[in-house]
Amino acid sequence: MKRMKLFSLVLLAGLFAWGAFGGNALAEEVVVGFTGPLSGPAAQYGRDNVAGLELAMDDINKAGGIKMGGKNYTFKLVTYDDRIDPTEATNNARRLVSRDKAIAIFNPVFNTLAPLMQINEQRGSEFLLMAYTSTPAIDKIQNKLTISIPPPFSAYAQAFADFAWANGWRKGAMVVTLGAYGDEWRKEFKRVWTEKGGEITADQPANYYTETDFSSHLATALNGKPEFLLIGGPSDPTGLVIEQARNLGFKGGFIMVDQAKLNYIVDITFKGDITKMNNVMGVARTLDIGPRDLMQSLVERFTKEKNLRSVTSENILNYSAMRMLAAAMQKAGTVSEPAKIKAAFREILPMPIEENPIMYLGMQETKLLVPGTIQVIKDNQYQTPVQYVWWTRSEKEFQKIVKQMPPYEVTRRMLPLEGYAD
């Protein structure tokens, strides 16, 4: 409660001070852009990203924005729908830079991020690309003006495999969504699992965006008598996969890729019936990815102010990314030079937990460093989450990181990840 009160006081103090000097009427406006899916099958995913950015801007602007060189700046979000079409995303980005004068653009899908990375360094029309994707491939592309926000899903693949192995599972099957993201996930998990000595008995990708009956995929996957299924895509159809697998008699466990969300499936797909989610493992529910008092406060605000039925990590991590972006601009002393703004991220991190509820701890090239947190539902309850620091190589370095992190009910482990902890 102390942290939550301090967080509120920080915002209110800034708001009071700003009001005393004439309010936002004197502020200049900084445009931040978003291009992503706002219609079609992935629309909810896009809207979740936008809601996080909006709430962060609401808080920053109400507290007076940022100040530099004797000027005050507030933020405006301009959004365009690209329906995950690379050409549309590229056109949107050009429009955001040339017409709307956006200095930073958020995008949440690797299929559209890759072409945006081909244009964001062009002289005279540079912009900072804020990439919300867990695909490790993005961190292998050389680009000086890109920042990658969530943990790489390779960290989750390793963490899930470790947990499954410790649980005594040796045989698994995969029914994961089609597409580049699902293909990479299946490839990475199979690599990690077979290197441990485990077996993948079947690989049955399905189109989670168009299908509702997964029984044929599941029947084939279950023929090999797996002890667990790796599943996932958008949360709603992932819930259908779980339900249909149980109806086919499967009594084993489920591991969900990071796109699917435990709390969304419990709250929305299964209307609060957690009994249908026993023995399911995935990315930790929103309340457990940070200190409970701060998470509870944010969840309540998202629910009330953005009318969300279920608050996900997309909401929270985009909120945090926008808070960091504003702080980096202030530190860099510019709202118009993307290279300097990106460089300032290293200087502002880690931010005090009262200013940014998710503890980002640093930056490597394009990748922001934030732990990956997983959780399992067992006996009708969310179990204690396990948080993995994936960029440290030594125990000494890991313990140094742990000391910077806020205490709450979580188990923390080191998980050196190839390509990041070298």
Beta strands, then each sheet from edge to edge (+ up, - down):
strand 1: 28-36
strand 2: 66-68
strand 3: 71-81
strand 4: 104-107
strand 5: 128-131
strand 6: 146-148
strand 7: 171-176
strand 8: 199-203
strand 9: 228-232
strand 10: 253-256
strand 11: 280-283
strand 12: 362-364
strand 13: 367-369
strand 14: 372-378
strand 15: 381-382
strand 16: 386-389
strand 17: 411-414
sheet 1: 2+ 3- 1- 4- 5- 6-
sheet 2: 8+ 7+ 9+ 10+ 11+ 14- 15+
sheet 3: 8+ 7+ 9+ 10+ 11+ 14- 16+ 17+
sheet 4: 12+ 13-
end
